Amino acid sequence: MVRRRNIALGCAGAAVTIGIVVVAVLGWQLNLHIRSLREDTDVRARVAAWPFAPPVSGVVSQDRLRVFLEVCRRTEPVERKYRKAHAEKKIREDLDDYRRAIREGSP
């Protein structure tokens, strides 16, 4: 009888602990999602604050070109990293498609 009670208490304690961990992880994920939404909103607000107006003459000034090239120089490493990650993901998805086709016996 005592053994059954101890097992029941142990299982209850484990269930409570697992429940607390699950709630904590879900809360953490929600927090990350909310931060991401806030950052996205902040970026959109900053972009909206500086609307693009093409020059009347249709020719970009040298100063504006320099600013554009500086932004490209600063963002190129980040773009390269994400482009590489996207390409790797695409390759994995293609390989999964090929494997699935082979398993299913597609012509």
HUTA-V86919 format. One record per residue. RES is the residue in three letters. PHI is phi as a letter, one per 30 degrees, with the letter a starting at -180 (* if undefined). PSI is psi in whole degrees, 0 to 359 (NA if undefined). NEAR is the number of other ideal C-beta (glycine too) atoms within 10 Angstrom. Layout:
res: <RES,RES>
phi: <PHI,PHI>
psi: <PSI,PSI>
near: <NEAR,NEAR>
This chain:
res: <MET,VAL,ARG,ARG,ARG,ASN,ILE,ALA,LEU,GLY,CYS,ALA,GLY,ALA,ALA,VAL,THR,ILE,GLY,ILE,VAL,VAL,VAL,ALA,VAL,LEU,GLY,TRP,GLN,LEU,ASN,LEU,HIS,ILE,ARG,SER,LEU,ARG,GLU,ASP,THR,ASP,VAL,ARG,ALA,ARG,VAL,ALA,ALA,TRP,PRO,PHE,ALA,PRO,PRO,VAL,SER,GLY,VAL,VAL,SER,GLN,ASP,ARG,LEU,ARG,VAL,PHE,LEU,GLU,VAL,CYS,ARG,ARG,THR,GLU,PRO,VAL,GLU,ARG,LYS,TYR,ARG,LYS,ALA,HIS,ALA,GLU,LYS,LYS,ILE,ARG,GLU,ASP,LEU,ASP,ASP,TYR,ARG,ARG,ALA,ILE,ARG,GLU,GLY,SER,PRO>
phi: <*,d,d,d,d,d,d,d,d,d,d,d,d,d,d,d,d,d,d,d,d,d,d,d,d,d,d,d,d,d,d,d,d,d,d,d,d,d,d,d,d,d,d,d,d,d,d,d,d,b,d,d,b,d,d,d,d,i,c,d,d,d,d,d,d,d,d,d,d,d,d,d,d,d,c,d,d,d,d,d,d,d,d,d,d,d,d,d,d,d,d,d,d,d,d,d,d,d,d,d,d,d,d,d,i,d,d>
psi: <316,322,317,319,317,319,317,317,320,315,319,316,318,319,319,317,315,320,318,318,317,316,320,316,317,320,319,316,319,319,315,320,317,319,318,317,320,316,320,317,319,317,316,322,319,322,319,333,339,72,148,129,111,148,147,321,345,2,130,134,160,322,316,323,318,318,316,314,326,318,318,319,320,328,350,316,321,316,318,318,313,326,319,315,320,319,319,320,319,319,316,318,319,316,320,320,317,316,317,319,321,317,320,348,35,147,NA>
near: <5,6,7,8,9,10,10,10,10,10,10,10,10,10,10,10,10,10,10,10,10,10,10,10,10,10,10,10,10,10,10,10,10,10,10,10,10,10,10,10,10,10,10,10,9,9,10,8,7,7,6,5,6,8,9,6,7,6,10,11,10,8,8,11,11,10,11,11,10,10,10,10,9,9,10,10,9,9,10,10,10,10,10,10,10,10,10,10,10,10,10,10,10,10,10,10,11,11,10,10,11,9,8,7,6,9,3>
